[in-house]
Amino acid sequence: MVLATWWGWSNGPSIGLAVVLAFVFGYSLTMGPVLRAGMSFGTAVKVALAADTVSIVVMEIMDNLVVLTVPGAMDAGLTDLLFWGSLVFSLVVAFVVTVPVNRAMIARGRGHAVVHEYH
């Protein structure tokens, strides 16, 4: 959101960029350690997809829904408290919703439990 706001992008491309970057960085944060542990790139991709996809989808849905529902948040500039406040609030809401999802997945041997099989 910060980059798209800085560049003056409209809402659609801004959300699109945020979602794409969430997946890129989310998968990268999982793949880095498992690659360093000696896993092949193909296997690391499969592990990252299994570990992070549901979590990132839930996080992005909640994050973007909150930002879209806060009046004026998508039109606020980088120097506006509304921009940063709504961004922090949306991430807190997304985190609170995503934690139980991740816990349920781990309890079933899914999500990040897949990554722990390789440690």
N, C-alpha and C positions, 0 to 999 in steps of 0.2 A: 504494500500500500504506500509505503514511503516513497519508493522509486517512482511509481506511477503518478503520485501526487506531485512530486518534484517535476516530473516531465509534463504535467498538465493533461494526463490521459483522462478519458471519460470513465464512467463506472464499470462498464462491461470489460474493457481491456484491463482495467486496474484489478478487478477481481480475478480475471483470467491469469494475469501475471502472478498474483499472490498465490493462487492455487498451484500453478506450475512450479513455482519456486518452493512451495511447501513440500511437494513431492520430491523434487530434486534434492533439497537439503535433507529431508527426512530419510530418504533412501540412502543418501551419502553417509549420513551419520551412523547408520547401521552397517553399511558395507565396509567402511574404513577399518574398523576393528576386526571384522571377520576375515577380511583380506590379509591383514597383518598377521592373523593367526594361521595363515597358510591355506585358506580356502581358495578354490579356483574362482575366477571371476563369474562364470556362469552359475555356480552354486551360490555365490554371495548374492547375486541378483535375485535368485529364487528365495533365498532366506529373507532378504530385505522386503521383497514383495509380500511374503507370508507374514512377516513380523509387523509391517508398518501400514499396509494399505487401509485396513479398516480404521485404524487409529487416525490416520491423516484425513481420511474422508470425513469422519465424524468431527474432527477438529475444524476442518475447513468449512463444513456446513454451519456449525455453530458460530464460528468466528465471523463469517460473512453475513449470516442472518442478523446477528447482533449489530454489526456496523451498519447494515442496510436499514435497520429499524430505528436507530438513534437519529432523531431529526437533525439534519444538517451535517451529519458526520462525513458523508461522502463528498460534500462540497467544501469542507473545512480545509484550510491550508496548513502547511507544515509549522507555521508559527502560532497556530490556534490551539488553545488548551482543549477544545472540543475534539480535534483530530487525535491528539495523544491520549486524552481521557477515554474516548470511545474505543481506541485501539487496545489500550490496557484492559478496559472492561470486557471487551470481546474475547481477549485471550484468557482472562480469568474464567469467564463463563465456559469457554471451549474446554479449558483444562478441567474444570469441575465436572463437566459432562463426560469427558473422555476417560478420566481415571477409572470410573466403574466399568466402562466398556473394556478397557485394557485389563483390569483385574479379572473380569469374567473370562476373557479370552485366555489369559495365562492359566487360570484355574482349570481350563479345559485342554491345556497343552498347546494352545494356539498363540498367535501374536508373538510377543517377545519371548515366550517360552521356547519357540523354535530357535531363536538365537542362542539361548542358554545351553542348548544341546551341543553346541560347538565350542563351549568354553571349558 
